[in-house]
């Protein structure tokens, strides 16, 4: 999996002025809404919890559940550092919205193909001109907008007797931006909730 600084930066920009409104608070039954009150404010998000469950709505909707954790806020607090997310572990707890968790990543595809070619050149296994040929045949002319097309291009590639070989085990899926955005919403929402509770207790 890759790092996701673009999503983190986008979320930070979108929600810099957000405030929390408590729509419901009854123990583990909560409905918290986070909005920017400015006239041009946008990208609100909601966190809804009940025992063993959490739903986040931030343009996308994901339902998380785990039988071992009555207060789902604790799950997200304990499995990532403050202000950070843990999409790998958190994705395992998604019950609804699984189709939106991961998908084909053309960036990851390009990264792995180029890395393989560079290693082949470095090891002296690739013919002269392989880089330009891969760029033209796969990245410029190839149908690589989806995983099936990308894999077909790799399988079909031939240049001066050189092929990519066995690529079946290569992984081209990564977390989708919407899922990562919602992970940031959960983390930010819990941090704001905790800060508000501490302020009341002080």
N, C-alpha and C positions, 0 to 999 in steps of 0.2 A: 504494500500500500504506500501511497505517496503522502507527503505532508500537504497541509491544506491552508496555507497562509492567506490565500485570496478569500476564502469563505470566512475565515476569522476576521479579517479586515472589513469585509462587507458587513458582517453582522454588527461589528463594533460601530461602524458608521450609521447603520440603520437604526440602532437602538440606543445611541449615546444619550438621548434625552428622555428615555422611557421612565415612567413612574408606575408603581404597582397599585392596583385597586383590588381590594379583597371583596369578591362577590359572595363568597361563602367560606366560613371557617368553623368547622365543627369536628375537632380532633383530627382524624386522618381524612376527613371529607373536606376538601378544599376546592375552591375555584378562584384562581388568581388571574387577573388580566393586567397586561403590561402594555402601556401606550405612551406615545409622545403627545402631550397636551397642546403643543404648538399648532397653529393653524395649518402648517404644511407637514405636520407629523404623519408618519405612515408606518407600515409594517408592525401592527400590533401582534401580540401573541398571548396565548392562554395556557395555563397549566391547570389540570384538573386531576385530583387524586381521590382515591378511596382505598380501603385496605388491599394491599398487594397489587395495586394498579396505578398507572399514571398515563394520562393522555396529554400530548402537547399538540397545540394547533398554532401553526405559524405560516400559513399559506399552504402547508402540507400538514397532514395529520398522522401521528404515530401513537399506537397504544402499546405500552410496555407492561409486562407483568412478570412476577416471580413469586412463587409460593412461600419462599423463606423470608420475605421482607415485608412486613405489614406496612411500614412507612417507606414508600418508594423514594422519598427525598433522601433517606439514609443510604440507599443503594447508590445514588448518583454522587452523594457527598464522599462516600468511602472508596469509590473506584476511580477517582480522578483527583488530581491536585486542584486546589482552589483556583477558579478561573480557567481551568483546562477541561477538555473533553476526552472521553475514552470510547470512540465509536466502535472499535473492534469488540469490546466486551458488551457495550450497551446494545449493539445490533443483535446479539444473541437473545435479548429479552423482548424483542419486538414481536407482538402477537398480530396486530393489524397494521398494514402498511408495508409488509415485507417486500412487495414488488418494487417499492420505491427506495429500498435501502441501498442496493448495489446495481450497477449496470456497466455496460461496455464503456471503457475510457480510451478514447483515441490518443490522449496524451500518454497513457501507460503503454499502449501498443507501440507508439512511435519510440518511446524511451527504450523499450526492450529490443525492438528491431535494430535500432542504431547501436545499442550496446553490443549486440551479437555481432554486427558487422565490424565494429571497431576491434573487437577481440579477434575476429577471424583475420583481419588485416595485420594486427599486431603479431599474431602467431604465424603469419606467412601462409595461411591456408586459403586466402581469397585471391582471385585474379585482379590484375590491375584494372581500375575503372569501376570496381564493384560499388563504391559509394554513390557515384553518379547514376549508375544503373538502378540501384534500389530506390533512390530518390525519384527518378522518373517513373519507373514501372509501378511502384507501390504507392508512394506518397502523392505523386502528381496525377497518374492515370488510374490508379487502383480504386476499387469500390471498397473503401475502408471506413464507411460511416456506421457500420454495425459489425458485430463480432463474426458472424458467418462470412461476410464478405472479406474481412481482414484475414481470417484464417485461410480462406480460399486463395487469396493473393499470395500468402506465404507458401502454400502448398504448390502453387503453379509456377513460382519464380524459378527461373533457370538462367544462368549466365556463365558462359564459357565452362560448362561442366559443374559449376558451383550451385548448391542449393542450401536452403536453411536447415535441411535435415528434419529430424523429429521435433515438432513444436507443439504437440498435443498437450503437453504439461504446462505450457506457458499460460500465465494468468493475465487476462486483459480486463478484468472487472475491478472496479474501485467503488468507493462510497459515492453516492449521488449527492450533488450540492444541497438538495432539499433536506436530505437526512442529516447532513452535517450542520446545516443551518438550524434544524430543530434541536440537535444536540447542544449547540451553543445557547439556544433559547432556554433549554432545561437548566443548564449550568448557570446562566445569568439570572433566571427567575429564582432559583433556589438561593443564590447569593443575596439577591435583594430581599427575599423573604427572611433569611437569617439575619441580615443587617437590621431589618425593621423590628424583629423580635428582640434583638439585643438592645435596640434603642428604647423600646417599651420597658424592658427589664431594668434599665440603668436608673 
